[in-house]
């Protein structure tokens, strides 16, 4: 599989610092903010953003972790049962500005599931979306409020985000998976020739 590094650890660090500033600018009253990371890699990203906001503003923002396994719209078509992890949001979300954090925005289905999971827990004032990478190919009308990097990709490519907390390294790579697909056998076609 061909792989190309798109973001280094330093790129990720600078990108998160920029997004933290954008969150502060967009939400003048940061006292109502709760950062909620989508499992798995959204959680460490949310924690890093909260640390940056605290460093910039001197304000500690609550951070939660959200599991969307039971809210996925493909759960009935999966051959295996999803592994359900714990959802842990440290305070009520009623009337709060929720900043939902994920690593990659693709079809939008995970974000939709996350919003359903949040609304089951209360009635937030608003939900904003942070993604480290937006790769396009949306299947639902969902757009991120804060984007680290837009990376146009084909469906034969995979965006791989690795973080120190989960993978031991900070890195974003694009991987071509086209060569791993079986090549369709040639179909012999017969054509009707009206002259015969």
C-alpha positions as CSV (number, residue, x, y, z in Angstrom):
1,X,0.0,0.0,0.0
2,X,1.3,3.4,-1.0
3,X,1.4,5.9,1.9
4,X,2.1,9.6,2.0
5,X,2.5,11.6,5.2
6,X,0.2,14.7,5.2
7,X,0.7,16.0,8.7
8,X,3.6,15.6,11.1
9,X,3.4,15.9,14.8
10,X,4.4,19.6,14.6
11,X,1.7,20.2,11.9
12,X,-0.9,18.7,14.3
13,X,0.4,20.8,17.2
14,X,0.1,24.0,15.2
15,X,-3.3,23.1,13.8
16,X,-4.8,22.4,17.2
17,X,-3.4,25.7,18.5
18,X,-5.2,27.5,15.7
19,X,-8.4,25.6,16.2
20,X,-8.3,26.4,20.0
21,X,-8.0,30.1,19.1
22,X,-10.9,29.8,16.7
23,X,-13.1,28.2,19.3
24,X,-12.3,31.0,21.8
25,X,-13.1,33.6,19.2
26,X,-16.4,32.0,18.1
27,X,-17.5,31.4,21.7
28,X,-17.1,34.6,23.6
29,X,-18.6,33.0,26.7
30,X,-16.3,30.0,27.1
31,X,-18.0,29.3,30.5
32,X,-20.8,27.4,28.7
33,X,-18.4,25.2,26.6
34,X,-18.0,21.5,27.0
35,X,-15.6,19.6,24.7
36,X,-16.8,16.1,23.8
37,X,-14.5,13.8,22.0
38,X,-15.8,11.0,19.9
39,X,-14.1,7.7,20.7
40,X,-11.5,6.8,19.9
41,X,-9.1,9.5,18.6
42,X,-11.6,12.4,19.2
43,X,-11.1,12.0,22.9
44,X,-7.3,12.9,23.1
45,X,-7.9,15.7,20.6
46,X,-10.6,17.2,22.8
47,X,-8.3,16.9,25.8
48,X,-5.5,18.7,23.9
49,X,-7.8,21.5,22.8
50,X,-9.0,21.9,26.4
51,X,-5.4,22.2,27.6
52,X,-4.7,24.8,24.9
53,X,-7.8,26.8,25.8
54,X,-6.8,26.7,29.5
55,X,-3.3,27.9,28.6
56,X,-4.6,30.7,26.4
57,X,-7.5,31.9,28.6
58,X,-6.8,30.5,32.0
59,X,-10.2,28.7,31.9
60,X,-10.7,25.0,32.5
61,X,-13.2,23.5,30.0
62,X,-14.9,20.2,30.9
63,X,-14.0,17.4,28.6
64,X,-16.2,14.3,27.9
65,X,-15.9,11.1,25.9
66,X,-18.7,9.9,23.7
67,X,-19.3,6.4,22.3
68,X,-21.6,6.2,19.3
69,X,-21.6,2.4,18.8
70,X,-25.3,1.9,19.5
71,X,-26.3,4.9,17.4
72,X,-24.6,3.8,14.1
73,X,-27.0,3.4,11.2
74,X,-25.1,0.3,10.0
75,X,-25.3,-1.6,13.3
76,X,-27.8,-4.2,11.9
77,X,-25.6,-4.9,8.9
78,X,-22.4,-5.6,10.8
79,X,-21.3,-9.2,11.0
80,X,-19.9,-8.6,14.5
81,X,-21.4,-6.8,17.5
82,X,-19.8,-3.4,18.1
83,X,-17.6,-3.0,21.2
84,X,-19.4,-0.5,23.4
85,X,-17.1,1.8,25.3
86,X,-18.1,4.1,28.1
87,X,-19.6,7.5,27.5
88,X,-18.4,9.9,30.1
89,X,-19.6,13.5,30.1
90,X,-18.8,15.1,33.4
91,X,-21.7,17.6,33.6
92,X,-25.1,18.2,32.3
93,X,-25.2,19.3,28.7
94,X,-28.5,21.2,29.0
95,X,-28.1,24.7,27.8
96,X,-24.4,24.3,27.1
97,X,-22.4,24.8,23.9
98,X,-21.1,21.4,23.0
99,X,-18.0,21.3,20.9
100,X,-17.9,17.8,19.4
101,X,-14.4,16.6,18.4
102,X,-13.5,13.9,15.9
103,X,-10.4,13.0,13.9
104,X,-11.8,12.6,10.4
105,X,-15.0,13.8,8.8
106,X,-16.0,11.6,5.9
107,X,-19.6,10.7,5.1
108,X,-21.1,12.5,8.1
109,X,-22.8,9.4,9.4
110,X,-20.6,9.2,12.6
111,X,-21.3,12.9,13.3
112,X,-25.1,12.3,12.9
113,X,-24.9,9.3,15.3
114,X,-22.9,11.5,17.8
115,X,-25.6,14.2,17.7
116,X,-28.3,11.6,18.3
117,X,-26.3,10.3,21.3
118,X,-25.9,13.8,22.7
119,X,-29.5,14.8,22.3
120,X,-30.5,11.6,24.2
121,X,-28.5,13.0,27.1
122,X,-30.1,16.5,27.2
123,X,-30.8,19.6,25.2
124,X,-27.7,21.6,24.4
125,X,-27.8,25.2,23.4
126,X,-25.7,24.4,20.3
127,X,-23.5,21.7,18.9
128,X,-20.3,22.7,17.0
129,X,-18.0,20.3,15.2
130,X,-14.2,20.2,15.2
131,X,-12.4,17.8,12.9
132,X,-8.7,17.4,12.4
133,X,-9.2,16.2,8.8
134,X,-12.1,16.8,6.4
135,X,-11.7,14.3,3.5
136,X,-15.0,15.1,1.7
137,X,-17.5,12.5,0.3
138,X,-20.4,13.6,2.4
139,X,-23.5,11.5,2.4
140,X,-25.4,13.8,4.9
141,X,-25.7,17.6,5.1
142,X,-23.1,18.0,7.8
143,X,-20.3,20.5,7.8
144,X,-17.6,21.1,10.4
145,X,-17.3,24.5,12.2
146,X,-13.5,24.1,12.7
147,X,-11.3,22.1,10.2
148,X,-7.7,21.4,10.7
149,X,-7.0,20.4,7.2
150,X,-9.1,19.7,4.1
151,X,-7.7,16.7,2.2
152,X,-9.5,15.8,-1.0
153,X,-9.3,12.1,-1.4
154,X,-10.8,9.3,-3.4
155,X,-12.9,6.5,-2.1
156,X,-9.9,4.2,-2.8
157,X,-7.8,6.0,-0.2
158,X,-7.8,5.9,3.5
159,X,-6.9,8.8,5.9
160,X,-5.0,7.4,8.8
161,X,-4.7,9.6,11.9
162,X,-2.3,8.4,14.6
163,X,-1.9,10.1,17.9
164,X,0.6,9.6,20.7
165,X,-2.1,8.8,23.2
166,X,-3.5,5.9,21.1
167,X,-0.7,5.0,18.7
168,X,2.6,6.3,20.1
169,X,3.1,8.8,17.3
170,X,1.4,12.0,16.0
171,X,0.9,11.7,12.2
172,X,-1.7,11.9,9.5
173,X,-1.2,9.8,6.4
174,X,-3.1,9.0,3.2
175,X,-3.0,5.4,2.1
176,X,-4.0,4.1,-1.3
177,X,-6.0,0.9,-1.0
178,X,-6.8,0.6,-4.7
179,X,-4.2,-2.1,-5.3
180,X,-5.7,-4.3,-2.6
181,X,-9.0,-4.7,-4.5
182,X,-9.6,-7.8,-6.6
183,X,-9.5,-7.0,-10.3
184,X,-12.7,-7.8,-12.0
185,X,-12.5,-10.6,-14.5
186,X,-13.0,-9.6,-18.1
187,X,-16.4,-10.3,-19.4
188,X,-16.7,-11.6,-22.9
189,X,-19.3,-9.7,-24.8
190,X,-21.0,-10.7,-28.0
191,X,-22.3,-8.1,-30.2
192,X,-25.1,-8.4,-32.7
193,X,-24.1,-7.6,-36.2
194,X,-27.1,-6.7,-38.3
195,X,-25.2,-7.3,-41.5
196,X,-25.0,-11.0,-40.9
